Amino acid sequence: MADLVQYYGTGRRKTAIARVFLRPGTGEWKVNGKAFEEYFVTEQQRVAAKRTLVLVEMTGSFDVVTTVKSGGVAAQADAVKLGIARALIEFNPELRKTLKAEGLLTRDSRMKERKKYGQKGARARFQFSKR
């Protein structure tokens, strides 16, 4: 049996984590076992997830198999985008310059700020009363 050729990349955004496997193929997408259009409902999410492959013009040359967990669907789409970029670099290191120039290799580190004790929220305070 021949070995399965695939390229792996991990993408993260907020609390979303995406494991992305690129396999040479015809451009099929599976996200958590579902079809791409079924999982990413809005056009904005689909564009975000496919942005990396569209940029390097390899949309039809890879089958994309991803598992995503945690976070919201929009953050998951961004996590998939980063995972694809990292997997493409594993496939062809020469693509790094193109992807880096577009900012697709930078992990978006913005996270939700934690709630502090003695306060209502991260920054919001309980109402102050003088009397």
Sequence and secondary structure as in RCSB ss.txt:
>XXXX:A:sequence
MADLVQYYGTGRRKTAIARVFLRPGTGEWKVNGKAFEEYFVTEQQRVAAKRTLVLVEMTGSFDVVTTVKSGGVAA
QADAVKLGIARALIEFNPELRKTLKAEGLLTRDSRMKERKKYGQKGARARFQFSKR
>XXXX:A:secstr
      EEEEEEETTEEEEEEEEESS  EEETTEEHHHHS SHHHHHHHHHHHHHTT TTTEEEEEEEESS HHH
HHHHHHHHHHHHHHHH GGGHHHHHHTT SS          TTSSSSS        
